[in-house]
Amino acid sequence: MTRLSPDILDYYDEEVVRRIAEKHGYGEREALALFLHSRTYQMLADPEMRMTQFGPDGIFDIWETERITGDPLRSDYLRMD
């Protein structure tokens, strides 16, 4: 599987992790671990998914949806109904 460039992933890591830490009160390392081990991150890292079209706010919303429901595809950004 090809992955997004490290520069793009680093940008999203920084922006999304900051949002996770601020909103949920996690330390940076814990927030990073939660993000990196999520299905949302796997989808972001796959260039064929084209997740960068949503920007950091969208990716954060998708991650939160995954955290709450267990399924990132339930996010309003990804729903097909």
MDAnalysis code that builds the backbone (N, CA, C; Angstrom):
import MDAnalysis as mda
import numpy as np

u = mda.Universe.empty(243, n_residues=81, atom_resindex=np.repeat(np.arange(81), 3), trajectory=True)
u.add_TopologyAttr("name", ["N", "CA", "C"] * 81)
u.add_TopologyAttr("resid", np.arange(1, 82))
u.add_TopologyAttr("resname", ["MET", "THR", "ARG", "LEU", "SER", "PRO", "ASP", "ILE", "LEU", "ASP", "TYR", "TYR", "ASP", "GLU", "GLU", "VAL", "VAL", "ARG", "ARG", "ILE", "ALA", "GLU", "LYS", "HIS", "GLY", "TYR", "GLY", "GLU", "ARG", "GLU", "ALA", "LEU", "ALA", "LEU", "PHE", "LEU", "HIS", "SER", "ARG", "THR", "TYR", "GLN", "MET", "LEU", "ALA", "ASP", "PRO", "GLU", "MET", "ARG", "MET", "THR", "GLN", "PHE", "GLY", "PRO", "ASP", "GLY", "ILE", "PHE", "ASP", "ILE", "TRP", "GLU", "THR", "GLU", "ARG", "ILE", "THR", "GLY", "ASP", "PRO", "LEU", "ARG", "SER", "ASP", "TYR", "LEU", "ARG", "MET", "ASP"])
u.atoms.positions = np.array([
    [0.844, -1.185, 0.000],
    [0.000, 0.000, 0.000],
    [0.885, 1.242, 0.000],
    [0.548, 2.175, -0.847],
    [1.249, 3.451, -0.819],
    [0.662, 4.301, 0.296],
    [1.453, 5.240, 0.775],
    [1.017, 6.119, 1.857],
    [1.223, 7.563, 1.435],
    [0.480, 8.441, 2.082],
    [0.704, 9.868, 1.861],
    [2.132, 10.217, 2.240],
    [2.615, 11.299, 1.714],
    [3.972, 11.715, 2.034],
    [4.091, 12.023, 3.528],
    [5.262, 11.789, 4.104],
    [5.469, 12.073, 5.527],
    [5.170, 13.525, 5.894],
    [5.454, 14.468, 5.003],
    [5.175, 15.886, 5.298],
    [3.679, 16.138, 5.489],
    [2.870, 15.536, 4.634],
    [1.424, 15.718, 4.752],
    [0.915, 15.037, 6.019],
    [1.366, 13.824, 6.281],
    [0.946, 13.121, 7.493],
    [1.377, 13.869, 8.749],
    [2.584, 14.413, 8.743],
    [3.057, 15.190, 9.897],
    [2.156, 16.391, 10.159],
    [1.746, 17.069, 9.091],
    [0.849, 18.214, 9.234],
    [-0.463, 17.787, 9.895],
    [-1.060, 16.731, 9.390],
    [-2.321, 16.251, 9.971],
    [-2.115, 15.743, 11.391],
    [-1.017, 15.039, 11.629],
    [-0.728, 14.572, 12.990],
    [-0.731, 15.751, 13.960],
    [-0.017, 16.790, 13.606],
    [0.108, 17.953, 14.489],
    [-1.244, 18.626, 14.722],
    [-1.970, 18.868, 13.655],
    [-3.229, 19.595, 13.759],
    [-4.322, 18.787, 14.461],
    [-4.482, 17.536, 14.082],
    [-5.544, 16.715, 14.669],
    [-5.219, 16.367, 16.112],
    [-3.968, 16.036, 16.395],
    [-3.562, 15.700, 17.764],
    [-3.774, 16.894, 18.688],
    [-3.480, 18.080, 18.214],
    [-3.713, 19.284, 19.023],
    [-5.189, 19.406, 19.376],
    [-6.049, 19.182, 18.402],
    [-7.492, 19.266, 18.651],
    [-7.954, 18.190, 19.638],
    [-7.455, 16.972, 19.471],
    [-7.812, 15.876, 20.384],
    [-7.381, 16.228, 21.804],
    [-6.145, 16.675, 21.964],
    [-5.615, 17.004, 23.295],
    [-6.409, 18.133, 23.938],
    [-6.691, 19.174, 23.170],
    [-7.408, 20.328, 23.718],
    [-8.838, 19.975, 24.118],
    [-9.544, 19.289, 23.262],
    [-10.963, 19.015, 23.529],
    [-11.157, 17.949, 24.608],
    [-10.293, 16.935, 24.609],
    [-10.517, 15.788, 25.488],
    [-9.572, 15.743, 26.685],
    [-8.660, 16.698, 26.779],
    [-7.789, 16.787, 27.936],
    [-6.675, 15.757, 27.985],
    [-6.348, 15.158, 26.868],
    [-5.245, 14.202, 26.811],
    [-3.917, 14.930, 26.690],
    [-2.854, 14.284, 27.162],
    [-1.524, 14.767, 26.871],
    [-1.226, 14.520, 25.403],
    [-0.219, 15.205, 24.901],
    [0.105, 15.098, 23.475],
    [0.433, 13.665, 23.050],
    [1.212, 12.964, 23.859],
    [1.576, 11.586, 23.501],
    [0.366, 10.669, 23.453],
    [-0.504, 10.802, 24.442],
    [-1.703, 9.965, 24.473],
    [-2.624, 10.281, 23.292],
    [-2.782, 11.565, 23.005],
    [-3.608, 11.972, 21.867],
    [-3.016, 11.445, 20.560],
    [-1.705, 11.514, 20.429],
    [-1.046, 11.004, 19.223],
    [-1.270, 9.501, 19.091],
    [-1.111, 8.772, 20.176],
    [-1.310, 7.317, 20.138],
    [-2.748, 6.985, 19.737],
    [-3.712, 7.708, 20.291],
    [-5.106, 7.457, 19.947],
    [-5.355, 7.698, 18.460],
    [-4.784, 8.768, 17.947],
    [-4.974, 9.082, 16.533],
    [-4.266, 8.070, 15.638],
    [-3.019, 7.767, 15.940],
    [-2.246, 6.857, 15.084],
    [-2.811, 5.443, 15.043],
    [-3.509, 5.038, 16.088],
    [-4.062, 3.687, 16.147],
    [-5.528, 3.629, 15.720],
    [-6.003, 4.689, 15.111],
    [-7.402, 4.734, 14.704],
    [-7.565, 4.309, 13.241],
    [-8.758, 3.876, 12.944],
    [-9.093, 3.570, 11.551],
    [-9.086, 4.855, 10.724],
    [-9.463, 5.952, 11.345],
    [-9.429, 7.249, 10.662],
    [-8.025, 7.536, 10.138],
    [-7.010, 7.291, 10.966],
    [-5.634, 7.532, 10.540],
    [-5.251, 6.599, 9.392],
    [-5.652, 5.337, 9.479],
    [-5.361, 4.394, 8.394],
    [-5.964, 4.888, 7.083],
    [-7.182, 5.397, 7.164],
    [-7.842, 5.922, 5.973],
    [-7.124, 7.168, 5.461],
    [-6.718, 8.047, 6.371],
    [-5.994, 9.260, 5.985],
    [-4.686, 8.925, 5.288],
    [-3.964, 7.938, 5.791],
    [-2.654, 7.583, 5.253],
    [-2.731, 6.955, 3.863],
    [-3.896, 6.482, 3.487],
    [-4.088, 5.847, 2.182],
    [-4.479, 6.919, 1.156],
    [-3.575, 7.254, 0.227],
    [-3.877, 8.328, -0.726],
    [-5.102, 8.047, -1.595],
    [-5.441, 6.787, -1.788],
    [-6.606, 6.451, -2.605],
    [-7.917, 6.861, -1.933],
    [-7.899, 7.023, -0.617],
    [-9.104, 7.442, 0.105],
    [-9.376, 8.941, -0.051],
    [-8.362, 9.709, -0.416],
    [-8.479, 11.159, -0.648],
    [-9.074, 11.903, 0.546],
    [-8.641, 11.520, 1.738],
    [-9.163, 12.115, 2.970],
    [-8.659, 13.541, 3.190],
    [-7.577, 13.928, 2.532],
    [-7.051, 15.281, 2.741],
    [-8.008, 16.352, 2.225],
    [-8.995, 15.967, 1.450],
    [-9.984, 16.936, 0.968],
    [-10.783, 17.539, 2.120],
    [-10.795, 16.878, 3.288],
    [-11.585, 17.348, 4.415],
    [-10.840, 18.309, 5.331],
    [-9.524, 18.385, 5.216],
    [-8.748, 19.261, 6.088],
    [-8.720, 18.746, 7.519],
    [-7.921, 19.378, 8.388],
    [-7.775, 18.916, 9.766],
    [-9.078, 18.912, 10.569],
    [-9.940, 19.904, 10.361],
    [-11.207, 19.926, 11.097],
    [-12.080, 18.731, 10.719],
    [-12.119, 18.417, 9.446],
    [-12.895, 17.271, 8.985],
    [-12.339, 15.961, 9.496],
    [-11.026, 15.823, 9.458],
    [-10.393, 14.592, 9.951],
    [-10.640, 14.450, 11.445],
    [-10.570, 15.543, 12.186],
    [-10.878, 15.494, 13.616],
    [-12.321, 15.046, 13.839],
    [-13.254, 15.584, 13.062],
    [-14.658, 15.176, 13.184],
    [-14.824, 13.686, 12.884],
    [-14.161, 13.212, 11.858],
    [-14.231, 11.799, 11.502],
    [-13.650, 10.952, 12.636],
    [-12.522, 11.377, 13.204],
    [-11.921, 10.660, 14.329],
    [-12.884, 10.628, 15.520],
    [-13.515, 11.755, 15.828],
    [-14.462, 11.800, 16.944],
    [-15.654, 10.879, 16.703],
    [-16.144, 10.846, 15.484],
    [-17.240, 9.940, 15.158],
    [-16.813, 8.501, 15.392],
    [-15.601, 8.173, 14.973],
    [-15.081, 6.821, 15.213],
    [-14.997, 6.537, 16.707],
    [-14.531, 7.497, 17.465],
    [-14.375, 7.330, 18.918],
    [-15.731, 7.077, 19.575],
    [-16.755, 7.792, 19.139],
    [-18.083, 7.695, 19.747],
    [-18.848, 6.454, 19.268],
    [-18.803, 6.214, 17.960],
    [-19.636, 5.149, 17.380],
    [-18.872, 3.877, 17.064],
    [-17.544, 3.977, 17.001],
    [-16.738, 2.831, 16.599],
    [-16.555, 2.721, 15.094],
    [-17.182, 3.626, 14.335],
    [-17.126, 3.546, 12.886],
    [-16.955, 4.944, 12.279],
    [-15.779, 5.243, 11.714],
    [-15.575, 6.570, 11.127],
    [-16.502, 6.847, 9.948],
    [-17.002, 5.803, 9.321],
    [-17.876, 5.994, 8.162],
    [-19.235, 6.578, 8.536],
    [-19.528, 6.678, 9.823],
    [-20.769, 7.313, 10.272],
    [-20.651, 8.839, 10.338],
    [-19.470, 9.361, 10.124],
    [-19.273, 10.807, 10.121],
    [-20.084, 11.434, 8.996],
    [-20.592, 12.625, 9.244],
    [-21.322, 13.350, 8.208],
    [-20.452, 13.585, 6.972],
    [-19.144, 13.632, 7.152],
    [-18.232, 13.829, 6.030],
    [-18.212, 12.630, 5.080],
    [-18.507, 11.439, 5.610],
    [-18.358, 10.217, 4.824],
    [-19.661, 9.479, 4.543],
    [-20.735, 9.899, 5.169],
    [-22.012, 9.196, 5.010],
    [-22.510, 9.310, 3.577],
    [-23.110, 8.253, 3.118],
    [-23.595, 8.206, 1.749],
    [-25.116, 8.322, 1.660],
    [-25.829, 8.450, 2.794],
    [-27.295, 8.478, 2.705],
    [-27.847, 9.857, 2.598],
])
